[in-house]
């Protein structure tokens, strides 16, 4: 059975199950879900806990199976946590997890919690994951998207008795806060806790001004090169500039950023050509393996893009490929990062307006 993080509290109130699987790439949210399950379990008499981390193909699963099948000498109920950082338990682990999943139906004295990273489609189709899902509760920790981050921050502040100013000033504060912590929820949580210490809720009615947030919140944003793609296709030049600056500061490889931008341009051109050959847009997107958020972005911009503009962008991507590998090109910046800025803003401007490709000066 699958539930979301938002459903966990209500689920626990209805009763604790014997098997939980938490998976996702948000350490803060996964830890909070784990803490909630542990706390509820302790209230139900689960007073002993053991933890096992699967490290490599030669991990000894017999110890985990023995722990799950034995009763504690000091406690009636126990919690067994199994961390699999790679998300791949191996052949022996697959068998062991299926055995543990099946045993969870009959042993209410043992609570098993399996902790995994974000699982792809292939991982979720494995027999061991299907067994965990069939016999227990699976909870996928979803990332907080940039558009939802201000509201997430506001809710966390509210839980501590704090809030931003009403109206436009408060929204500005939340947007500023989100820009500083994007992609780093653990740091965002720490910054919120710091605000609660610096400006206690009993002072000034718990209202935080922009100046207070600006002076206290560190710039701890972490940017994902693949999220850059979504910002470019959404036609958001300010965020694109900020993300490129952040990726450069973090030491991201220029060739990876170029690959991401160039792949989007190639995919747009392929889909556009398929439409020109009579393919319906949904079919062309499926054939080119475009789905999810990117599918919606492609659907928005493709009808407004011309083949000539995409061909010009494709040529620009070819030139930038050479620049990031050390080749100079006439009328283009010699710096790889400056060339990437120009290419990204060309594509971003096209997605924003659907007009001719512009060449920003950088």
C-alpha positions, 0 to 999 in steps of 0.5 A: 500500500502506498501513502504520501508523507502528508498522509502518514500522521493520519495513517499512524493514528489508525494503527501501526503496521509491521512493515514500512518502506521509505524511499526518496532523495530528500534526507530531511523529509525521510528522516522526519517520516522515520522519526514519526514512525519511531515515536509512534512505535515507542508509544506502542511498546517497541523499546528496542531498535537495531540498525543494519546498513547494506554495504556491497554485494557481500552483505550478510543478510543472515544477521538481519533475518535472525534479528527479525525472527528472534525475540529480544531478551529485554523487550517484547517488541523491537524495531529493525531498520534496514538502510540500502543506500544504493537502492540495490539489495543484490540477489541475496538481499532480494530473497531476504527482503521478500522473506521479511515482507512475508513474515511481517504479516504474522509477527506483530512484535517486530517492526521492519523499516526499509530505507531507500534512495529515490527508486527508478521504474526498474527498481520499483518493478523488482520482486523484492520491492513489489513484496515490500509494497504488497505486504507493507506500507511504502512512502515515497518522499517527494521533493519540494518543487521551487514553486511550492517552496515559499508555502513550505517555508511559511508552514514551517515558520507557522509551526514555530509561531512565526509568520511573514508580513501580510501582503506583497511584503510577506510574499517578497520575503518568502520568495527571497527565502526560497531563492536562498535555500532552493534544492537544500531542504535540510539547510532550509530547515536549519535556517528556519530553526535559526530564525526562531532562535534569533526572533522568538515568537513572543517578540513583535507578535512573531512577525518577521520582516524582510530585513530580518530574513535578509540579514539572517538567512544564508545563501545555501541553495543547491542547484540541480543541472536537470532542474535548470532544463525546466527553468529554461523551458519555462522561460524564466530568465532570472532563475536561469541566470541564478541557477547557472551562477550557482552551478558554476560556483558549485563546480559543476562540469561545463560539459554536463550543463551543455549536454542538458541544454543541447539535449533539450534543443535536439529533443525540441527539433526532433518533436517539431520535425515529427509534427511536420511529418504528420505525427500528433503531438502526444505521439511525437512526445512519447516516441521521443521519451518526453514525459512528466514536467518536461512533457507539459513544458514541451506542449506549451512551447512547441506550437509557437516554435518555428523549425528555423528558430530551432535549427539556429539554436541547434547550430548555437549548441554545436558552437558552444560544444566547441567552446566548452572544450577549448575552441574559440568561435567568432562572435561568441565568448571565449569563456565556457560559462559565458557561452552557456549563459548565452545559449541558455538565455537564447533558448529561454527567450524563445520559450518565453516569447515563441519569437525569433531567437535573440542573442543576449550580450554576455 
